[in-house]
Amino acid sequence: MASKTQSAHEKHVQTAPVQDFAGTAAEEADVAAHNMAVIHQENTDAESARALVASFRAPTASAAAGCSTEKTQSAHEKHVQEFNDWKKKYPIHNFTGKNINVQTLVDSCNKGIYELNPQHQRNVVHNTKWQSQIVISVIRGYPLGSPEFDTVQHTQGKNAGLDYYRSLDGKQRLSAIIRLINNEYKFDANIKSIKGKKFKDWPSVWRNKLLRSDISISITNSTLSDEEVSDYFNKKQNTKKTNPGETFNAKLTRRAILCKELCNTMPFPVEKREKDNRYTLLELYIRLNYAQYAMENKINNIDPTKKTLEAFLEKSEETDTIKFNQYGTRIKEIINIVNSYTETTKDPWAKTQMIPLMFLYYKYQDQFEMIKQFIKTNIEGNNTFYESVGGNHNASAVRCKIIEESYTQWKLSQTTY
């Protein structure tokens, strides 16, 4: 019964409004108690409602927060992955600076510890005056911009298995010092005691001062890939603008190395090779090589930009060795023809002279003897053969057209005769 009475009371409390009443003290006390019960229930219901709404809202807000966190985390993970992928493609190398004196540098180069002439590096391109100024800078303690080296392992010879430091940048500066000490040129600066003298003839005080002078260099213990070396070299050349031949020589791709090896077998005149400090013959060879490749693959422009030639050297095909040797055989034939010139011919080794010859030979390969006779009788010593071309920016293409038309007419006249 007590529970039923309580239940009935709660029902009344839920539905009964707050009452205003004036009566006896006991009656007023009952009304006050009733009103307090109603107010308490209303407050309880409101709190329950708010709690219920919150119970629906909380998962939604929580889910939204979780979603936002997941998105942030997902974006971060994506960035980390991109960064790691970038590091794999472009490894990070740490370079450490150190000071060595000139005597140590010279001795270390002689022992194979430092290599200043790796494949990618240019020959010495500066005159003795520039080199002498570098020597003065060292004597006076001026920094040389910290020449840079990576670490490579000897693969043959008495040092096989040992590490050595390969020059990445700074060869020209360091070579200026070493070449002087090796007595390869006379000092060409205005210092009375040593001007015009080779190092062996310097007064001892000057020799000792240079040998004891310090040079700052930077070394990384890692080995840069061939692609990294080429890229590094081309970006660091600030002392003298790098020409196309030097850029091609700096490449260590399969095609570039193949072209360099074949170029070294070509019968270019000795005097041309001796003066070819900046790989102009290599550039010419690669252009003649590409001209044949372009014609074989029906590419219209057989004398493209440096950028196109770089892209050509970056590619690789299984048949490259066979094809490039075939190209080399034809190039050698053209070089031999030009070598046979006895009459003075203007710029016979210029690309605008050589590419048209290569074009003609490649197109009419079965007529080599006639082509040879045509060149000897019509082009050798004839400095007006291409006169109409003038300064045309596409001179090679125009000259190819001229030489083909002239050859066709000449051949016809020979046949008719």
Buried (B, 14 or more C-beta within 10 A) or exposed (E): EEEEEEEEEEEEBEEBEEEEEEEEEEEEEBBEEBBEBBEEBEEEEEEEEEEEEEEEEEEEEEEEEEEEEEEEEEEEEEEEEEEEEEEEEEEEBEBEEEEBBBBBBBEBBEEBBBBBBBBBBBBBBBEBEBBBEBBBBBBEEEEBBBBBBBBBEBEEEEBEEEEBBBBBBBBBBBBBBBBBBBEBBBBBBEBEEBEEBBBEEBEEEBBEBBBEBBBEBBBBEBBBEBBBBBBBBBEBBEBEEBBBBBBBBBBBBBBBBBBBEBBEEBEBBEEEEEEBEBBBBBBBBBBBBBBBBBBEEEBEEBBBEBEBBBEBBBEEEEEBEEBBEEBBEBBBBBBEBBEEBEEEBEEBBEBBBBBBBBBBBBEBEEBEEBBBBBBBEBBBBEEEBBEEBEEEEEBBBBBBEBBBEBBEEBBEEEEEE
